Amino acid sequence: MQSGVFENQDVPSELLSALPYLATIIVLVLISRNRQMLALHFPASLAKPFRPDT
């Protein structure tokens, strides 16, 4: 029987606790890399001043 590469490795609990946060950052970076696709999903009213009818 072959032993696994990570069989006797201790993984710090801090690293395991941080994995969801690291995954979120990686996904956000990958999503934001495509500027054209990102621009398609901006709200139409972005950067327009609000002027209520008075």
PARORO-346673 format. One line per field, with one value per atom (N, C-alpha, C): residue number from 1; x, y, z; atom name. Coordinates in steps of 0.001 Angstrom, whole numbers. Layout:
N
num NUM,...
east X,...
north Y,...
up Z,...
atomo CA,...
//
This chain:
54
num 1,1,1,2,2,2,3,3,3,4,4,4,5,5,5,6,6,6,7,7,7,8,8,8,9,9,9,10,10,10,11,11,11,12,12,12,13,13,13,14,14,14,15,15,15,16,16,16,17,17,17,18,18,18,19,19,19,20,20,20,21,21,21,22,22,22,23,23,23,24,24,24,25,25,25,26,26,26,27,27,27,28,28,28,29,29,29,30,30,30,31,31,31,32,32,32,33,33,33,34,34,34,35,35,35,36,36,36,37,37,37,38,38,38,39,39,39,40,40,40,41,41,41,42,42,42,43,43,43,44,44,44,45,45,45,46,46,46,47,47,47,48,48,48,49,49,49,50,50,50,51,51,51,52,52,52,53,53,53,54,54,54
east 835,0,882,543,1337,870,1827,1453,1214,269,-69,990,1006,1991,1769,520,206,-157,252,-173,310,1548,2101,2292,1621,1760,690,1103,164,-218,-1507,-2012,-2500,-1964,-2395,-3886,-4530,-5968,-6280,-5323,-5523,-5662,-4890,-4966,-6318,-6761,-8066,-9196,-9046,-10067,-10090,-8949,-8852,-9224,-9389,-9671,-10921,-12039,-13197,-12910,-12155,-11822,-10875,-9900,-8969,-9678,-10597,-11353,-12201,-12802,-13606,-12758,-11585,-10692,-10266,-9947,-9523,-10647,-11864,-13007,-13262,-13191,-13402,-12339,-11108,-10031,-10273,-10660,-10911,-12094,-13131,-14295,-13958,-13174,-12897,-11812,-11229,-10173,-10721,-11942,-12529,-13313,-12709,-13318,-14584,-14615,-15791,-16996,-16803,-17894,-18325,-17377,-17676,-18505,-18207,-18934,-20376,-20645,-22003,-22921,-22349,-23152,-23221,-22705,-22819,-24244,-24734,-26060,-26059,-27167,-27258,-27135,-27519,-27490,-26183,-25188,-23923,-23253,-22811,-22092,-22981,-24277,-25199,-25737,-25729,-26220,-27715,-28131,-29564,-30190,-31193,-31909,-33414,-33895,-35323,-36177,-37331,-38259,-38890,-38699,-39283,-40122
north -1175,0,1241,2208,3427,4434,5168,6210,7508,8285,9537,10599,11579,12653,13448,13665,14490,13652,12403,11511,11964,12349,12720,14225,15011,16463,17041,17932,18626,19939,20143,21382,22255,23479,24348,24649,24671,24938,26345,27271,28638,28659,27838,27760,27196,26160,25585,26569,27364,28363,29492,29781,30878,30461,29177,28716,29331,29476,30120,31563,32289,33669,33733,32845,32805,32424,31479,31079,32234,33000,34151,35190,35482,36461,35989,34716,34180,34286,33951,34039,35486,36413,37820,38351,37930,38347,37786,36530,35922,36572,36911,37548,38943,39683,41073,41231,40166,40275,40678,40290,40587,41896,43003,44331,44480,43894,44025,43331,42161,41435,42159,42730,43457,44702,45385,46593,46279,45104,44741,44617,44366,44124,45321,46486,47686,48200,48778,49397,50594,50823,51916,53275,53362,54643,54894,54073,54231,55540,56308,57579,58687,58523,59608,60212,61545,62161,61970,61855,61708,63077,63327,64596,64296,64373,64078,65188,64801,65783,66590,67904,68760,69848
up 0,0,0,-871,-969,61,594,1534,766,1234,576,819,-26,83,1364,1734,2899,4122,4129,5199,6570,6690,7993,8138,7321,7382,8302,9151,10020,9358,9176,8601,9750,9842,10947,10868,12015,12051,11561,11723,11238,9718,9040,7579,7151,7829,7501,7786,8825,9141,8113,7509,6550,5131,4871,3508,2880,3577,2928,2510,3313,2988,1790,1776,649,-640,-564,-1752,-2259,-1356,-1755,-2465,-1936,-2564,-3937,-4076,-5374,-6392,-5990,-6907,-7319,-6383,-6714,-7660,-7476,-8387,-9782,-9868,-11176,-11881,-11136,-11736,-12235,-11485,-11828,-12888,-13365,-14375,-15737,-16069,-17370,-17263,-17706,-17566,-18409,-19589,-20451,-19816,-19296,-18656,-17388,-16676,-15458,-15768,-16873,-17255,-17639,-18130,-18502,-17291,-16124,-14929,-13992,-14431,-13614,-13665,-12584,-12617,-13576,-14245,-15214,-14533,-13273,-12573,-11821,-12033,-11331,-11733,-10773,-10953,-11479,-11450,-11815,-10527,-10422,-9187,-9023,-7781,-7482,-7376,-8173,-8153,-8025,-6811,-6631,-7255,-7763,-8324,-7191,-7237,-6190,-6774
atomo N,CA,C,N,CA,C,N,CA,C,N,CA,C,N,CA,C,N,CA,C,N,CA,C,N,CA,C,N,CA,C,N,CA,C,N,CA,C,N,CA,C,N,CA,C,N,CA,C,N,CA,C,N,CA,C,N,CA,C,N,CA,C,N,CA,C,N,CA,C,N,CA,C,N,CA,C,N,CA,C,N,CA,C,N,CA,C,N,CA,C,N,CA,C,N,CA,C,N,CA,C,N,CA,C,N,CA,C,N,CA,C,N,CA,C,N,CA,C,N,CA,C,N,CA,C,N,CA,C,N,CA,C,N,CA,C,N,CA,C,N,CA,C,N,CA,C,N,CA,C,N,CA,C,N,CA,C,N,CA,C,N,CA,C,N,CA,C,N,CA,C,N,CA,C,N,CA,C,N,CA,C,N,CA,C,N,CA,C
//
